[in-house]
Amino acid sequence: MKKITLIIFVTLFSITHAQVKTGIEVLKNQNFESLAGKKVGLITNPTGVDARLNSTIDILFNAPQVDLVALYGPEHGVRGNVAAGEKIDNLTDPATGIPVFSLYGKTRKPTPEMLKDIDVLVYDIQDIGSRSYTYISTLGLAMEAAAENNTELVVLDRPNPLGGNKFEGPLTEPEFTSFVSQFPITYVHGFTVGELATYINNNNLLPGGLQCELSVVKMEGWKRDMNFEETGLPWVPSSPHIPHAHSAYYYPVSGILGELYVYNIGVGYTLPFQLFGTDWLNADQLAKHLNKLELPGVIFRPVFFKPYYSTYKGEEIEGVQVHLTDIEKAPLSLIQFYVLQEAYRMNPDKNVFELCNPDRLDMFDKVCGTDKVRKAFSQNFRVDDMIGIWTKDVEAFRKKAEKSFLY
């Protein structure tokens, strides 16, 4: 007899105390009025759920007013059964019998053939507030395809886990536009997905200045100063290494450095994006040096760990754990550069940009949105040499972004 292993995850949240209703909840309360009488295609993944964790796929499929005829899967697939970076083939959703078109395989943009049987394309995916997270790139390509094929696009809005007031990093320069930096927005971007779609449309950021027929089903109860825990909503892992809402807070802390695969950043261990570790660091001294900087909203703790996979798999390494005490005040995306600065002071023979595979420098620059950051920083490994590049666009972008705020 074949052995079947059942894994059950238990999380705690309170439906009755949820302060925020996401777009799918509001759409249900509106009796799906905006989708009635239309053939619907849905771009979603496991984060597309209501407050009781019912999938948006199943909600729309079972709604008599809605004719759900197609599904579209981003990275990790519509049901979340594909590992990071793995290509996805077209298939049929076993629960509903509806065809699933892959947006992370041979094509990342819906083709005319994929859209020929639908009237409206619905997007319902939880973002994490950092530009390099690929779901917002999928959103932009969906908007482009909708505009080219005269298809309506509806975004079911969800909270930005970091809140709506945090903006960090330079705008993407045109030559560094990629699937991990699709738009000229700051690295920590401050938008909900509905606001980002609005910003893209308002500023003609689609190729050729195209605009799609866009509508956003707004949330109820969300405020810009809320982090995710304050919404009262359940968190569904948005990808394997974002298992908790607070994982989204740490993603910008180390994710850029993680592209070099020189440090282990907690991916492959139990604290993804919260650690910086190598086999040549001195944990106690590094923590002491970093804490002397007195960075706002952050404390560093020495750690010793053995990754289960990824960089330094199976090796005993040491470094620091980042503890965020105030995500509003903490310079999230600069923390990794401060770690590099202090580590280099202690180990001047360890230049991460020389230790990494040269191919990784290109990805590092794409995630930064420019090569100017790396080139300025790597001269002396001093944050002061690149902080002007990192912060120069923020205030002007914030003012421009405000025109597309929905909350």
C-alpha positions, 0 to 999 in steps of 0.5 A: 500500500502506498504511504500518504503523508499529510502535512497540516499547518496551524495558524492563529487569527481571529476572523471576528476581529478583522478590521479589513475587508479585502477586495474579494470580500467586498466583491462578495458583499456586492453580489459580484455585480461587476462580473455578472454576465461576463466570462471571467479569467482569474490570475491568482495563487494561494494568497487569493482567499477570503477571511475564512481562507476560502480560495477566490478560485472556488468563490468565483467558480461557485458564484451563480452570477459568475462564469469563471472560464480560465485561470492564470498561474504566476510563479509557484502556480495557482494552487502554490504547488510549484517551487520558486523559479520552476517553469510551469506548464498549462494544465487543468485545475483538478478541483474545478476542471477549468483550464490553467494557463501558465504565466511563468513558463514559455510566456509571462504575458497572457497571449491573445489565445489565452484571452480569446474566451474571456471578457474580464481578467481578474487579479487577486494576489497578495504582494509584499511591498518590494519591487523585486517580488515578481507578482507585481511584474505579472500584474503589469504584463496582465495590464499590457495584455488586457490593453492590447486585447481590449479586455477589462482588468479588475484588481481585487485589492489587498493590503501592503504588508509594510503599510502604505507610507514606506518608500525606499530605494532608487527608481529603476533605470530603463536599461535595468528593467527586468522581471524583478524590476518591471517599473520605475518605482522605488524598491520599497514602493508603498502601494497596494496592488490596486494602487500600483495598477492605478499608478501604472495606468495614470502614468502611461507606464505600459509599452507605447503609453497604453492604458487598460480598462482598469477597475479596482475593488477597494478594501474596506477598513485599510489604513496606510499606517497599518502593518499586516498584523493590524489588519486582523487578516490571516496570512497565507504564505505568498511563496515558500520563503515568505511563510509569515506576514513578518517575512515580508518585513525582512525581505527587503532587509537582505533580499538584494544581497541574497542575489549574490549567494555569498551570504546565507540570508536565512533562506534554507534555514528557519528564519528566511531573510532575517540572517546574515551568515558565512563561514568567515564572520565573527558573530559576536564582533559583527553584532557589536559593530552593527549595534554601535551604529544605532540604526533606528528600529533594529537590533542585531544578535549574534547567531550560529546556525547550519542551513538545511539547503541553499548557500552553505548547506550543511555547514556550521556558519555564524553571523547576525540575526536582524530584529526589527523593533520599528518597521516604520523607522528602520531603513529596511533595504539599507540594512544589508549594506550596513552589514556588508560595510561592517563585515568588510571592516572586519574582513577586508580580504572578503569582497563579496562582489569578487567572491560571487559568481560574476553572473550574479552581479547582473541580477544584483544590479537588476534588483537594485534597478541600477548598477550605480549602487554597486559601483559606488558602494564597492569602492570603499564598502561605505554606506555613505558613498551610496546612500545618496543614490539610494535615497535621491528619488524617494521624496519626489516619487512619494509625491507623485505616487500620492496622486494614485493612492486609493486610501 
